[in-house]
Amino acid sequence: MPTAKPTKTPWFAAICLGLAAGTFLLYWPITHDGFTNFDDDGYITGNAHVKNGLSWAGILWAFQTGYAANWHPLTWISHMMDCQLFGLDPSGHHLVNLLFHTANTLLLFILLNNLTGAIWRSAFVAALFAWHPLHVESVAWAAERKDVLSAFFWMLTLIAYAKFAKGEKPSATAKSPGFLASPFYWLALFFFACGLMSKPMVVTLPFVLLLLDFWPLERFRLSALKSLLVEKIPFFLLLVGGCVVTYLVQKTGGAVSSDPLSFRVLNALWAYERYIAKIFWPVDLSVVYPFPAHGLLLLGMVAAVLLAICSLAFIFLSAQKSYFFTGWFWFLGTLVPAIGVVEVGSASMADRYSYLPSIGLFILVTWALADVAQSRPAKTFLAVAGAVVLIICIALTKNQIRYWQNSITLFSHALQVTTDNYVACACLGQALDVAGDDKDALIYCREAVRIDPDYPPGQFFLGTVLWKMGDTADAGAHLTAAVKSSPHDAGFQYNVGKFLLEHGQLNQAALFFATAITNNPDFAEAHNALGKTYLKEGKVKDAADELSRSLALDPDNAQYHYDLGTVLLSTSQTGQAITEFSRAIQLQPDFAQAHENLAVALASQGKLDQAISEFSTVIQLQTNDPEAYFNLGFAYLNDHQPAQAAAQFSGELRLAPNETKAHYRLAEALEQQNDLAKAIAEYREALRLTPDFPEAKKELDEILAAHPELR
């Protein structure tokens, strides 16, 4: 066993404070950033399950869904908690990312210090991790919560494992033999499971445990190899389970690339070299990197030779200094899930994938340079050089953070530092479209389609921009091309259908929703959207059937219960409608529309007391909604409570003073209270606003005929 012990000096607390404060202050500007149109909509702003906040139904969905081609329930739950606390205010979501990154930095420092006892080397590695510009993407991107969350559990796993491996005594009550008796072992296993439920990239963690056994724990001996492998069996079982679930979910979600294996291997080799280059020279960083247009064969072959030379050299050097082996293969191994052999998405590499792998190279270089610098002048020079490196990292990171202000700044920068970046063109075009800059939006969307006509989002965004500009014929052609480019992508077909539905193209929308359902019969959102489309087309029975199917697939979705209840109410199936609205409210207590429709249904059955209670709840939820006051007032009027009714109609008129029907109903309520003078004034105001109002004229004439003195 190694003799290194954690260094406990007065500097320890100061270093922790410096790392935490430095990281927090450096990244604080991200709390002023907005959401982006790159995954933030699918993960947060456009995800009904997440926006509803934390609930039991949401937690069940998180564990059951493969949405966004990933299974990471803890990530979904963390986003739900953010919405519960901050709503859709992006500052809160970014703040939580920053807190996790700060915690990860401190945990990394504690881990390395505990393992090696080298406090200053550990501090330097933690500072590099905290302030390296390559890690901005993982922290500043709200949808990348899975990065910082999974890293949090990664660090906790390694700390717990180190406690176990360094010979911590089991508890006095433990009866299980060997490693099973250690609470730290089970804690490490638990944290690893949490990491897998945050982001599947942590599947490489069991191999990192073996690397730590080699260095710095020095447990890796041939005589102990069997026991080391046996104690890792539970970790590897979790690993296999995580890999199987992730592959199935990503394949079902259409995220697994169909590019030839040779292409994927060559790109992976080349990507390794680019990651190394950007770790040591972090410039021209982009949110998305396109695949090389040509020369990939040569780039891949050169990269393979260089990687082989480096691997052999570090294996040779590890005979003297074991950290060469651990550091290098930490880097190589932890990148495997994201390097592109099993290719996911449309990018050749991504900054976020380096979040954990870069630690391996940081360790290797830091320990190697520190061992070389043995004399006092050399140590002084190394300390100064290290400080300069950290200052440069801080400056570059501060600059990189600026680009994450919004989608326009983010993708404009991406186009400046990359070439033929059709993804950035498409996303910038969409962002400009949302900002109202149709002219520039059209330019960038056309450029995206020119670079890659088979990129579905490019065709889709171009189609939407053209449609808004009035060129529906050309827009339809591009929307069709978008779907043809991805014929089996149910999610994409659903998005096209949703756009067409929003723009009144019911027949075409229904066709796309039906196609999405054909490709994925369990696509609850598509069934729901098709049901809504049928309802707008007047096909009430078909609408009810589709809405029922969506509810059967997702029974804890409040919106689906509400939608079905609305159809049932329109077909006079009031009792069943009440059941659906009540269930929607049970799942989402602040669902104002469900309270309103439930009140309408109850009122139609003569249950005015219950209806009044529901209408009152609507006002509590929507205090500035004039119609909510009118509905409650009308319910009071029907329940023969004219004073309460008059108060509600007056409340509506404070918000909408020119609402004719409110003046008319207020006049009725006043008349029932025998306040005829005020009733006459309200009838006359209703007629002033709407002269052709026979009911108001009739009521006014009757009062004046009976009380000529009030003329």
Secondary structure, DSSP 8 states (H G I E B T S, - for coil): --------SHHHHHHHHHHHHHHHHHHGGGGG----SSSHIIIIIT-HHHHT-S-HHHHHHHHH--GGG---HHHHHHHHHHHHHHTT-HHHHHHHHHHHHHHHHHHHHHHHHHHH--HHHHHHHHHHHHH-GGGHHHHH-GGGHHHHHHHHHHHHHHHHHHHHHTT----TT--S-GGGG-HHHHHHHHHHHHHHTT-GGGGGHHHHHHHHHHTTS----GGGHHHHHHHHHHHHHHHHHHHHHHHHHHHHTT-B--S-HHHHHHHHHHHHHHHHHHHHS--S--S-----SS-HHHHHHHHHHHHHHHHHHHHHHTTT-THHHHHHHHHHHHHGGGSSSS-BSS-S--GGGGTTTHHHHHHHHHHHHHHH--SHHHHHHHHHHHHHHHHHHHHHHHHHHHTTSSHHHHHHHHHHHSSS-HHHHHHHHHHHHHTT-HHHHHHHHHHHHHH-TT-HHHHHHHHHHHHHTT-HHHHHHHHHHHHHHSTT-HHHHHHHHHHHHHTT-HHHHHHHHHHHHHH-TT-HHHHHHHHHHHHHTT-HHHHHHHHHHHHHH-TT-HHHHHHHHHHHHHTT-HHHHHHHHHHHHHH-TT-HHHHHHHHHHHHHTT-HHHHHHHHHHHHHH-TT-HHHHHHHHHHHHHTT-HHHHHHHHHHHHHH-TT-HHHHHHHHHHHHHTT-HHHHHHHHHHHHHH-S--HHHHHHHHHHHHH-GGG-
